[in-house]
Amino acid sequence: MKKDLHPTYHTDAKITCACGNEITTGSTQENINIELCSKCHPFYTGEQKIVDTARRVEKFETKTTNKEDADFGSKAKAEKKAARAKMRADKKAQAEK
């Protein structure tokens, strides 16, 4: 077996989370910085954090909770459908002439 082929293994490597939690474990790197750990991850804490930069969640919630928006959507579809039917009837009338 060749010498110096494998990286050195550190038995006391420190993993540091953004929340300040430190974990000691074995690794080939001495220091590891992470953003989430079991102390701050939503799956383990039960707290839900939604990062929404484009306001998509807020728009969806207002759309689903507001009945006026739902009624407006069905009215708009009915109006479009009637307009399309009228256009088809007009085209048929022009084609017959």
C-alpha positions as CSV (number, residue, x, y, z in Angstrom):
1,M,0.0,0.0,0.0
2,K,1.3,3.5,-0.9
3,K,2.2,5.9,1.9
4,D,0.4,9.3,2.3
5,L,-2.5,8.1,0.0
6,H,-5.3,8.6,2.5
7,P,-6.1,11.9,4.2
8,T,-5.4,12.3,7.9
9,Y,-8.3,11.4,10.2
10,H,-9.0,13.8,13.0
11,T,-10.8,12.1,15.9
12,D,-11.8,15.4,17.5
13,A,-13.1,17.4,14.6
14,K,-15.4,20.3,15.5
15,I,-18.6,20.9,13.6
16,T,-20.0,24.4,14.3
17,C,-23.5,25.4,13.4
18,A,-24.8,28.9,12.6
19,C,-27.0,28.8,15.7
20,G,-23.8,28.3,17.9
21,N,-24.2,24.6,18.6
22,E,-20.8,22.7,18.5
23,I,-20.5,18.9,17.9
24,T,-17.3,16.9,18.2
25,T,-16.9,13.9,15.9
26,G,-14.4,12.2,13.7
27,S,-13.6,13.5,10.2
28,T,-10.9,14.2,7.7
29,Q,-11.5,17.9,8.1
30,E,-10.5,19.6,11.4
31,N,-13.3,22.3,11.4
32,I,-16.6,22.1,9.6
33,N,-19.1,25.0,9.5
34,I,-22.8,24.2,8.8
35,E,-26.0,26.2,8.6
36,L,-28.5,23.8,10.1
37,C,-28.1,21.2,12.8
38,S,-30.5,19.0,14.9
39,K,-30.9,21.9,17.4
40,C,-32.2,24.4,14.9
41,H,-33.6,22.3,11.9
42,P,-37.4,22.7,11.6
43,F,-37.9,18.9,11.3
44,Y,-36.4,18.3,14.7
45,T,-37.7,21.5,16.5
46,G,-41.2,21.4,15.1
47,E,-41.1,25.0,14.2
48,Q,-42.0,25.9,10.6
49,K,-40.0,28.6,9.0
50,I,-41.1,29.8,5.5
51,V,-38.7,32.0,3.6
52,D,-40.7,33.7,0.9
53,T,-39.1,36.4,-1.1
54,A,-41.6,36.6,-3.9
55,R,-44.7,36.7,-1.6
56,R,-45.9,33.5,-3.2
57,V,-47.2,31.9,0.0
58,E,-49.0,35.2,1.0
59,K,-50.6,35.4,-2.4
60,F,-51.7,31.8,-2.2
61,E,-53.2,32.2,1.3
62,T,-55.2,35.3,0.2
63,K,-56.4,33.5,-2.9
64,T,-57.6,30.5,-0.9
65,T,-59.1,32.4,2.0
66,N,-60.9,35.1,0.1
67,K,-64.2,33.9,-1.3
68,E,-64.5,37.0,-3.6
69,D,-61.4,36.0,-5.5
70,A,-62.8,32.4,-6.0
71,D,-66.1,33.8,-7.3
72,F,-64.3,36.3,-9.5
73,G,-62.3,33.5,-11.1
74,S,-65.4,31.5,-12.0
75,K,-67.2,34.6,-13.3
76,A,-64.2,35.4,-15.5
77,K,-64.2,31.9,-16.9
78,A,-67.9,32.1,-17.7
79,E,-67.4,35.4,-19.4
80,K,-64.5,34.1,-21.5
81,K,-66.5,31.1,-22.5
82,A,-69.5,33.2,-23.6
83,A,-67.2,35.5,-25.6
84,R,-65.6,32.5,-27.4
85,A,-69.0,31.1,-28.2
86,K,-70.1,34.5,-29.6
87,M,-66.9,34.7,-31.8
88,R,-67.5,31.2,-33.1
89,A,-71.1,32.2,-34.0
90,D,-69.9,35.3,-35.7
91,K,-67.4,33.4,-37.8
92,K,-70.0,30.9,-38.9
93,A,-72.4,33.7,-39.9
94,Q,-69.6,35.4,-41.9
95,A,-68.7,32.1,-43.6
96,E,-72.3,31.5,-44.6
97,K,-72.6,34.9,-46.3
